[in-house]
Amino acid sequence: MMEPLRNKWAVGVIAFSVVTVLVYIFMPLFKIPIFGISSGVEWIRMVWMTKDFANIVSFLLPFIGAAGAISVVLTKKIEPHILSVAFALLQVIFFAYFLMRMGAFVDSGVSAGGISLFDLIGSGTWTGLLSSLLATVASVMLVVTDFKKSKN
């Protein structure tokens, strides 16, 4: 269990994955709450209350990505570490898709009022995207260092 924690890239994957989830839970995704929704927890609560269970998985991607990346990084064997890249990418995909959907929303008519995407999206979305990108970079670097170790 302690062996993977000696690798700085493994610690980076764990730290940035946890930060991404905390950002998603607590920081505002919007500058102006839409339908009273500001954070990720409020999104999940709304989807749960509407009984739209097919879409709830998409709103849980930051959690799924973090749990998967952390559990794979903590394995003793280095071969499964490549899966940490895929799990970390789940978080990036969530925030990138979120930004794309909000961009389409703004372009569909809201922008006629002079509102841009940067006026709508809150610090939680940008911070979540950044921390998930950093988790992905750390997971790629973990795989690269594991590969170099295995060649020696």
Stockholm file with secondary structure:
# STOCKHOLM 1.0

chainA/1-152         MMEPLRNKWAVGVIAFSVVTVLVYIFMPLFKIPIFGISSGVEWIRMVWMTKDFANIVSFLLPFIGAAGAISVVLTKKIEPHILSVAFALLQVIFFAYFLMRMGAFVDSGVSAGGISLFDLIGSGTWTGLLSSLLATVASVMLVVTDFKKSKN
#=GR chainA/1-152 SS CCSGGGSHHHHHHHHHHHHHHHHHHHSCSBSSCBTTBCSHHHHHHHHHHTTCHHHHHHHTHHHHHHHHHHHHHTCSSSGGGHHHHHHHHHHHHHHHHHHHHHHHHHHTTGGGGTCCHHHHBCHHHHHHHHHHHHHHHHHHHHHHHHHHHHHC
#=GC SS_cons         CCSGGGSHHHHHHHHHHHHHHHHHHHSCSBSSCBTTBCSHHHHHHHHHHTTCHHHHHHHTHHHHHHHHHHHHHTCSSSGGGHHHHHHHHHHHHHHHHHHHHHHHHHHTTGGGGTCCHHHHBCHHHHHHHHHHHHHHHHHHHHHHHHHHHHHC
//
